[in-house]
């Protein structure tokens, strides 16, 4: 039986093989039903490995060449070279990777945070970043663009994948203040919500920061919270009182 994965792509990254994978077509069950690729979840390790193998196959790389990090909401970027121990990356605490090496798929895991894929196909440079609100505030997107430029990228194109939308992202006033105290202009990414609390436009902020860093950027337009058939969501799982949640994967390769 052929397994049908659902792989979202964006024309802005047309020169690089990439995919924002939904939860469809995976081997996991229960809370993780579908394509859960998070080793940090409490899902069965065998199911996660099968899922990651399917993603690697779809990306045209060997299973051990689909690499992800131990994401910690930082602004730290790893440069993946021919000498990099790919297996060690799984325990490397960072939130973005860049490379010029073909045959390696850079993967990022998310379940409401922004998965961001970046490429300059002409220069042969790609990147992948995990950007929740903390990482976005810390500057992970700007750091990823800078690291790609250090490798020779000039025409950087970036796409923010499925993440939580403003309509679903109620936050506390202290979070809004954490942003606006540094830059009052960032108030444009917050709107009043139905409960009198701010609503954060995370993908809008991400796209804006990528463009300000000199890249061409777009959001793919899918909200993880509001589409449970296609996407895992940390916030939705929390609201439902579920003990854990699956992780979506997004990946890019040369």
WOSULUR-V152001 format. One line per field, one symbol per residue. burial: b if it has 16 or more other ideal C-beta (glycine too) atoms within 10 Angstrom, else e. A space follows every 10 residues. Layout:
burial: ???
This chain:
burial: eeeebebbeb ebbeebbbbb bbbbbbbbee bbebbbbbbe bebeeebbeb bbbbbbebbe beeebbbbbe bebbbbbbbb eeebeeeebe ebebbbbbbb beebbbbbbb bbbbbbbbbb bebbbbbbbb bbbbbbbbeb bbbbbebbbe bebeebbbbb bbbbbbebbe beeebbeebb eeeeebeebb eebeeeebbb bbbebbbbbb eebebebbbb ebbbbeeeeb bbbbbbbeee eeeebbbbbb bbbb
